[in-house]
Amino acid sequence: MVNWNDKAKRLLKSELVKRGVSNSDLVLMLNEIGVEETKASIDSKISRGKFSACFLLQCLTVIGCHKIEIEDYENQLLMVAEPVEPYKSNAK
């Protein structure tokens, strides 16, 4: 079964990473177009993958993403996948 929330989350995260935009940057960019969000609210929305299509469009617009190729996105789905293996420290 397809997890659509996960797909939406990965799509938005992928586009943010491609453009080097942090969630803090996104807050400022959204505020410039009159969308009042906090870093905590954006972190929560993206983490859960539960946000409106309106929010997604606002985010994509302010970061300069005007075209999405879903087929290309599907092929690169693992680009911003959550880590499968635990973090391994090189510290001694």
The 8 nearest C-alpha neighbors of each residue, nearest first, counted from 0:
[[1, 2, 3, 5, 4, 6, 7, 73],
 [0, 2, 3, 6, 5, 4, 7, 73],
 [1, 3, 5, 4, 6, 0, 7, 48],
 [2, 4, 6, 5, 1, 7, 48, 8],
 [5, 3, 48, 7, 6, 2, 49, 8],
 [4, 6, 8, 3, 2, 7, 48, 9],
 [5, 7, 3, 9, 4, 8, 10, 2],
 [8, 6, 10, 4, 5, 9, 48, 3],
 [9, 7, 48, 5, 11, 6, 10, 45],
 [10, 8, 12, 6, 11, 7, 13, 5],
 [9, 11, 7, 13, 8, 12, 6, 14],
 [10, 12, 14, 8, 13, 9, 15, 7],
 [13, 11, 9, 15, 14, 10, 8, 16],
 [14, 12, 10, 16, 11, 15, 9, 79],
 [13, 15, 17, 11, 16, 12, 10, 18],
 [14, 16, 20, 12, 18, 13, 17, 19],
 [15, 17, 19, 13, 18, 14, 12, 20],
 [18, 16, 14, 15, 19, 13, 20, 12],
 [17, 19, 16, 15, 20, 14, 62, 63],
 [18, 20, 16, 17, 15, 21, 14, 24],
 [21, 19, 15, 18, 24, 16, 25, 22],
 [22, 20, 24, 23, 25, 19, 15, 16],
 [21, 23, 25, 24, 38, 26, 20, 41],
 [24, 22, 26, 21, 25, 38, 27, 20],
 [25, 23, 21, 27, 22, 26, 20, 28],
 [24, 26, 22, 28, 23, 27, 29, 21],
 [27, 25, 23, 29, 24, 28, 36, 38],
 [28, 26, 30, 24, 25, 29, 31, 23],
 [27, 29, 25, 31, 30, 26, 61, 24],
 [28, 30, 34, 26, 31, 32, 27, 25],
 [29, 31, 34, 33, 27, 32, 35, 28],
 [32, 30, 28, 29, 33, 27, 34, 26],
 [31, 33, 30, 29, 34, 28, 61, 57],
 [34, 32, 30, 31, 35, 29, 28, 36],
 [35, 33, 30, 29, 32, 36, 31, 57],
 [34, 36, 30, 33, 29, 37, 26, 32],
 [37, 35, 26, 34, 40, 38, 41, 30],
 [36, 38, 40, 39, 26, 41, 35, 23],
 [37, 39, 41, 40, 23, 42, 26, 22],
 [38, 40, 42, 37, 41, 43, 36, 44],
 [41, 39, 43, 37, 42, 38, 44, 36],
 [40, 42, 44, 38, 43, 39, 45, 37],
 [43, 41, 39, 45, 40, 44, 46, 38],
 [44, 42, 46, 40, 41, 45, 47, 39],
 [45, 43, 41, 47, 46, 49, 42, 48],
 [44, 46, 48, 42, 47, 43, 8, 41],
 [45, 47, 43, 44, 48, 42, 8, 49],
 [48, 46, 49, 44, 45, 43, 4, 8],
 [47, 49, 8, 4, 45, 46, 5, 44],
 [50, 48, 47, 44, 4, 45, 51, 8],
 [51, 49, 44, 48, 54, 52, 55, 45],
 [50, 52, 53, 54, 55, 49, 56, 44],
 [51, 53, 55, 54, 56, 50, 57, 7],
 [52, 54, 51, 56, 55, 57, 50, 58],
 [55, 53, 57, 51, 52, 56, 58, 50],
 [54, 56, 52, 58, 53, 57, 59, 51],
 [57, 55, 59, 53, 58, 54, 60, 52],
 [56, 58, 54, 60, 55, 59, 53, 61],
 [59, 57, 55, 61, 56, 60, 54, 62],
 [58, 60, 64, 56, 62, 57, 61, 55],
 [59, 61, 63, 57, 58, 62, 64, 56],
 [62, 60, 63, 58, 59, 28, 57, 29],
 [63, 61, 59, 60, 64, 58, 18, 15],
 [64, 62, 60, 61, 65, 59, 18, 58],
 [65, 63, 59, 60, 62, 66, 67, 14],
 [64, 66, 63, 60, 59, 67, 62, 56],
 [67, 65, 64, 68, 59, 63, 69, 60],
 [68, 66, 69, 65, 64, 72, 71, 70],
 [67, 69, 71, 70, 72, 66, 73, 74],
 [68, 70, 72, 71, 67, 73, 74, 10],
 [69, 71, 73, 72, 68, 74, 67, 75],
 [72, 70, 74, 68, 69, 73, 75, 67],
 [71, 73, 69, 75, 70, 74, 76, 68],
 [72, 74, 76, 70, 75, 71, 69, 77],
 [75, 73, 71, 72, 76, 70, 77, 69],
 [76, 74, 72, 73, 78, 77, 71, 79],
 [77, 75, 73, 78, 74, 72, 80, 79],
 [76, 78, 80, 79, 75, 74, 81, 9],
 [77, 79, 76, 75, 80, 13, 9, 72],
 [80, 78, 77, 13, 9, 81, 12, 76],
 [81, 79, 77, 78, 82, 76, 9, 83],
 [80, 82, 83, 79, 77, 9, 78, 84],
 [83, 81, 84, 80, 85, 86, 79, 77],
 [84, 82, 81, 85, 80, 86, 77, 79],
 [83, 85, 82, 86, 87, 81, 80, 88],
 [86, 84, 87, 83, 82, 88, 81, 89],
 [85, 87, 88, 84, 82, 83, 89, 81],
 [88, 86, 85, 89, 84, 90, 91, 82],
 [87, 89, 90, 86, 91, 85, 84, 82],
 [88, 90, 91, 87, 86, 85, 84, 82],
 [91, 89, 88, 87, 86, 85, 84, 82],
 [90, 89, 88, 87, 86, 85, 84, 82]]
